[in-house]
């Protein structure tokens, strides 16, 4: 009679080799997952930045529109009747009210050092006297 054939363990890979392969595959999967998460995070930050930039563009356009509106509302023809009706003490500017300053003969630094403390300013003679 023939001896019974026993089922023999045919896997030539040992436990340590299988463990090493699993560790390598798991670490590669984690690295890939980290790259995907990182790229998604960068994309989300980029989308948020684009939204903020578009909002900034809209706000700048709104600011320009408001500045243009303010400039049109503050023209002399519109402001003067309002001030007059409000009873302000503003008077029209005439040539008599305009101050004319003579040009300085020396540099501003020399003029500042030459002026004595407590002395009358050099330009005081150009100022009109109020009656």
Secondary structure, 3 states (H helix, E strand, C coil): CCCCCCCCCCCCCCHHHHHHHHHHHHHHHHHHHHHHHHHHHHHHHHHHHHHHHHHHHHHHHHHHHHHHHHHHHCCHHHHHHHHHHCCCCCCCCCHHHCCCCCCCCCCHHHHHHHCCCCCCCCCHHHCCCCC
